[in-house]
Amino acid sequence: MKISKLALLFVFALHTSLVFAISFQEHVITNTFNMASSVWAADMDGDGDTDIVATARGANAVKYWENNGLEKFAERLVADNFNGATSVSGADFDGDGDMDLAAAALNDGKISWFRNDGGLVFTEIVVIENFDNPVDVLAVDLDRDGHKDLVGAAEVANSVIWWRNNGSGSFAQAAVVNNIIGVFTVDVADIDKDNDLDIVCAAKDGNSISWLENDGAFHFTKRDVAPNLGQSTGIFAADFNGDGFTDIAGASFALNSIAWWGNNGDQTFNEYILTSDFTSPGCVIGADLDENGHMDIIGASFATNTVVWWENAGGGAFTQYPVTNNFTGAWHLECYDVDGDNDLDVIGSAFGSNAVAWWENSLKSGVEPAVLAGMPEKFDLVSYPNPFNARCTIQYSIVEAGNVRLAVYDGLGKEITTLVQETQNPGTHRIGWNAGFLPSGLYFYRLYVDGAAVKSGKALLIK
């Protein structure tokens, strides 16, 4: 019997609608990193593979684990004697083509950035000292000048500070917001859709979630989201219900809850509780793990040693699934493509078991990772997933060494950001783009080599 293409498409659609949620396979990187406190990921050595970075409060250290491309990791020291290392982020702060890191030292009361000098050598450059109990630091281009700045939070100082990067890794304090009692975690997004970036804060001792409204001149006004949320330990800003406004997900350590607050667009928020039976959550993040175009939510429970994700079916309808139930003292999470198969994996640190691990996403099991070795025969440029929600990867190939620039533009041709601006060797490269602070729409990216445009592409952001 001959089956039509339409019938085949119907059968395929029916099959995919009945498939169970994705699963995760655990890979332990280390279980000896004393009081592992935070994780991050980037290509630290420029070989095209995603390396894993972590801090440890007990070990007083910042380290990364070099990925050889086959998911085998070699430990590399960035800094020791960095007392109470508690948070890490990164970017190419000085524009030399190497991935640098920024970290907070809780016990030293300082935030520093570590210049990557190549050859596994890092030089510490202090950004601030006497910053009482810094607990979080985030690399983000707050002023959208093409250079990654730093936003830091200090729990005892009750302060959030923004340092502007002049492009060479010189940071100047540009704004201070005080009286954010017990601020514990920060994120950055355009909450009020006025085309500038605001700061979102979770305050553990202040029992609240709030956002700091940027008036466009970088004067910030505190606005409440959840003023009576017991020991708020985590936040993540993204559009969870697809209405075009940036919502906020949060964790309450005291209330054992994970919730999200829907942004009504008028500086009011509606609370939607995902669970109130998630004992002592330390972290909540967002990512489209199943690539259905909707932002999922992932959380870590310190007391129950579990990592859980809530699948978003659209419109903010969530279903809970496990990642792991055996990660003792689970604390901090991030999502990156660790194995190069073009889906997002979960990485995490466990404060209670001194562990750093990653969980391989089964979404594209059996799909060969993108081959980055070899010499391309032509310029190429592509982004995935496309359409995307908040985050995507842009992959490009160059046929000869040169000064490479990769820029992103909005639908009117206005440049939004420069993702790459450095000298690179021929080959295939990739970089992540976080567009969570931008409105839905069509964006264009263009690859330049030695000043000449060689390839363009487009990506559809759907929130």
N, C-alpha and C positions, 0 to 999 in steps of 0.2 A: 504494500500500500504506500502510495506517495504521500508524504507529509509536507504541507506548505511551510514556508519560512515563517508566516504569521503564527501557525500552530506551534512551531518550535520555540518562537519567542515567548508565547504564552506559557508553555511548559517550563521554560527556563525561569520566567518571572515567578511562576507558582513555586518552583523548587527553592529559589533564593528567598522567598518570603517565609518558607518553613524552616530554613536553616537555623540551628541554635546559635546563640551568641558565641563570639570568638573565645578562644581559650589562650592560656599563657603558660609558657615553660620557663621555669626559673633557672638562672645562671648566676652563681655566687662569684663575685669578683674577689672579695676578701671577707674574712670574719675576725680580723685582728686589728681593725682600725678603731682604736679605743674611743667609744662614745661618738660614733659616726653621726654627724649632725646635719649635713646638707649635701646635695648632689647637683650636678650640672653636666652638660655634655657639649663637646665641640671637637672639631678637627684640630688638635693641638699641634701636631707635627706636620701638617700640610700634605699628608699622603692620601687624602680623600676618604679616610675612614673616621667614624665617630668614636672619639675617645671619651672616657668617663672621668669626671672630676669630682672630688669630694673633700669636705672638711671634717675634722674630728676634734671635739672639745677636749677629750681626755688626752689624745695624742698631741694636741697643740700643733696640728699640722694641716697643710694643704697638699694634696697629692692628685696626680691623675694616672689613669691606667691606659697605656697605649694599646690601641686595637690594631692587630696585624692584618685585619681584613678577613680573617677566618674566625673571628670572635674569640681569639686568644689574646690575653691582656698582660702587659708587662708594667709593673709599678714604677712610677717616676715621681720623685720628690720635687715639689715646688718650693715649699717653705716648712721648716720646723721652728720650734721656739716662737710660734705664733699663738700666744696663749689664749686658750678658749676659742679656737677657730670655730665659727658657728654658721657662716653663710658664704656662698661663693657664686659669682657670676662672671661674665667675661665678654670681651670684644677686642678688636684690634684698636686699642686706644691711641696708639702713637702713629698709626698709618704706615707701618713698615712692612705689612704683609704677614706678620705673625700674630697668632691668637694670644692675647694677654688675659690676665685674670684679675679680678677684684675680690677681696675677702674682708670679713669682719672678724676682729679678735675681741671676744666678749671680755676676757679678763684683763687684756691690755688697754681696753678702752679706745681702740683705734680701728680705722678702716684704711686699707692700703690697696694699691694695685701692684701687680707683679709683671714687670716688663719681660716678655719672652725674647731673649737675645739669640734664640736659635741654639741648636746643639744641646737641648735639655738644660739650659742655663736661664734662671729667672732672677731678676733684680727687684727687690722690694722698694717701693716708693710710697711713703706715707701720705695719705690724703688728709686725715684728721687724727689728732690725739686728744685725750681727755674727753672723749665722747662716751658718757657713762652708760655702759652695758649695750654696745651696738649689737643688734640681733639680726639685722637683715641688710643686704646691699644688692642693688639691682642696676644692671647696665642697660640704659635706654636712652635714645636720642630725644630728650624731653623738648628741646627747642627746635628740633627738626632741621638742624644745620648740616647734617651729614656726619656728625661726630657723636659717638656714644658717650653720654654723660653718666653720672652716678647719682642714684637716690639711695639714701641710707636712713635707717631707723635705729634709735637708741631707747631701750625699754625703761631705764631708770632716768635718763635725761628727759624723757617724754617728748622727744623731738624727732622731726623728719627734716632732713637736709637734702638739698639738690646742689650738686657740684657740676658746673659747666666745663666741658672739655674744649680746649681751644684747637684741638685737632692734632696736637703733638703729644698728648698725654699729660698736659699741664691742666690741673683742675682748680677752678676758683669757686669758692662758695657763692652761690647765686641766690638762694632762698632758704629761709629757715621757718619752719612752722612748729611752734611750741604748744605745750599743754595738750598733746595727744597722749593722755595718761596711759602708761604701760604699753605703748605701741610695740607690736611684735612682728608684723609682716606688712610689706607694702607691695602694691602692684600699680601699673600705670595704664590708663585707657582714657578715651574721650567719652566721659559719662554723659555730658549734656549736649553733645553733637554740635559744638561751636567751633570745631576744627582746631582745637588745641588740646593738649594732653593734661588730664587731671591725675591726681594721686589717690589711690584707695588704700585705706589703712585698717588693719585688724589689731585691736588693743586687748591683750590678754588680761592685764591687771585693770584696765579701764572698762572691761566687759562690753565692748562695743565694736561695731563696724561703721566706718565713716568714709567720706571722700572729701578731698581737698580741691575745691573748684578753682581752676586756673582762669583768671580774667583776661588772658591773652598777653598780659604784660608780666606774667609770672608772679602775681600776687595771689595768694591762696587763701580761700575761706572754707572753714570746716563745715560740712553738711552731714547730718546724721542719716544713717541707713537703718541700723539696728542698735539703738542706744542702750539696750538692756540685755545683751547677749553674753551669758556667763563665760568668761575666759576665752575670748575669741583668739584662736591660734593660727588660723589660715584663711586666705582669701584668694580668689581668682576672678578676674573680670573678663566677660565674654558675653555674646548674645546667645542665650540659651533657648529662647523661644522663637527666634527668627522674626522678630518684629522690627528689627533695625536699630534698636536701642541696646546699649551695653548693660548687661545685668551683672550681678555679683554673687558668686558662690562663697560660702563661708563655713568654718568649722568652729564648734563650741566645745571646748575641753570640759567644762563643768556640766553642760547640759547633755553631753554625749550625743551631739546632733550634727548632722550635715544638712544644710539648707541652701536655697538660693533665693535671691531677691530680684523680682522682675521690675525693671526700670519702666515706669509709665511715661517717661519723657518730660515730666513736669517737676522733677526733683522729688517725686514720691516713689516708694517702692512697695511691692507686695511680697510677703514672705511665703515660700513654699518649702515645707520640710520634707526632705528625702528620707531621713531616718532619725529617730531619737533613741536608738538602741545601738550606738556605735561608740563604745566606751573610750573616752579620752582621745579623741582625734587630734593629731598633731598637724595635719596638712590636708589641703584640698586643692586640686588643680583641674583644669579642663583640657580636653583634647578630643578630636574626632577619631576615636580608636577604630571604629568599624567603617569609616569612610562612607557614611550615609548622608553626609552633608549637614549633620547636626552635632553640636558640641556636647560631648559626654562629660561626666564628672567623675573624678577619681579621688579616693580618700584613703588615708592611713590611720589606723587605730593603734595607739601606743599600748593600751592595756590588753587588747585582745589579739595583738600580734598579726593583724590582718590588713590586707590591702584589697579594696573593693572598687568596682567601677559601676556607674549607673549609666546604662545605655539610653540615649535620648532618641526617641522615635520621631521627634518633631513636635514643635509647639510646647516644649517643656514637659513631655510625658516620659518619665524615666522608669527603667526596670533595673533592679540590682543584680549584679553578677560578681563572683569572686575573681580576684587575681591570685591571691595566696592567703592561707590561714596559718602560716608558720614562719613569720618574719618578726622575731622577738623584739619588741620595743620599736616597731615601725614608726618612722618619724617624718621623713621628708621624701617627696616624689617629684619627678619630672618625666616628660615624654619626649623621646627622640627616636629616630630610626637608627638603631645601633648596628643592625646586621645588614644594612644596605639593600633591603628587599622592598623598599618604598612603602612600608607601613610603619605606624608609630608603635614603638615598644615602650615599656614602663621601666624606669630606673628608680632606685630608692636607697635610702640609708636607714639603718636600724640602730637607734641610740642604745637600746638595751642589749643588743648582741654584737655590737662592734662591726656590723656587716654593711657591705655595699653590694648590691645585686641588681640584675636586670631581668625582666620577664619578656620573653620573646612572644610577640603577637602572632597568632596562628592565621591571621587574615590572608596572608599571602605565602603560606607555607608551601615549599616546593618551587617557588618562583626564584629564579636565579638573581642575585644581586646585580645591580648595574656595574658593568666592568669599567673601571676607571683607568686601568693600565693601558699601555699601547699608545700609538701615535695616530690621532684622528686625521682623516684625509680631507675634511672640510669643516668649516665653522658650523656649529650646531647649538641650538638653544631650545629648551623645553621646560615646562613646570609641571609638577604633580603633587597632590591630586589636582584636577582641574575639571569642574569647579572645585573650590576649596572653602573651608570654614576656618578663618583666622590664621592658619599656618599652612605653608606649602614649601616645597623644595624647588629651587631653580637649578637646573643642570645645564652646563654649557661646555662646548669643546672649542679649543683654539689650536691652530695648526702651527703656530710659531710663537716664540717668546716675545713678550711685549707688555706694554703698560695697559692693563685691563681695567675697564670700568663697566659696572653693571648697574644701571639706574632703573627706577620704577616711576611711572607717570600715571596720573589719573586720566579720566576720560576727556578732560579739557586740555591735556598736554602739559599740565603742571607737574614738575618733578616732585615726587613724594619723598624719596630717599635714595641714597646711593648705597648699595649693598656691598659692592666690591670696588676698590680703587687701589691697585697695587700691581707690581710687576710679577708676572706669572710665566711659568714654563709651559710649553705645549702639552696638551693632554686634555682630559675631561675632568671638570671640577664641578662641585655643587655647593650650594649655600641655602640655608633656611631663611624664610621671610615670614615674620610675625606681623600680620595685618589686622590683629584683633582690635586695634584702636580706630580702624577705618570703617566707613560705611560700606554696605553692600554695593557692588557695581563692577564694571569692567575696568581692569587696570592693564597697563602696557609696560613691558620691560624691554630694555634695549642694551645690547652688548657692543661695547666700543673697544677697539684695540688700537693703541697708539693714536687715539683721537678720532679714528674713523669708525662710523657705525657699520657693523658687519652682520648683525642679525637682530631681529625683533620678534617678540611674542606677546601673547595676551593671556591673562588669567582672570577668571570670573570668581569674585568673592561673594559668597552667599551666606548670610548669617541667619 
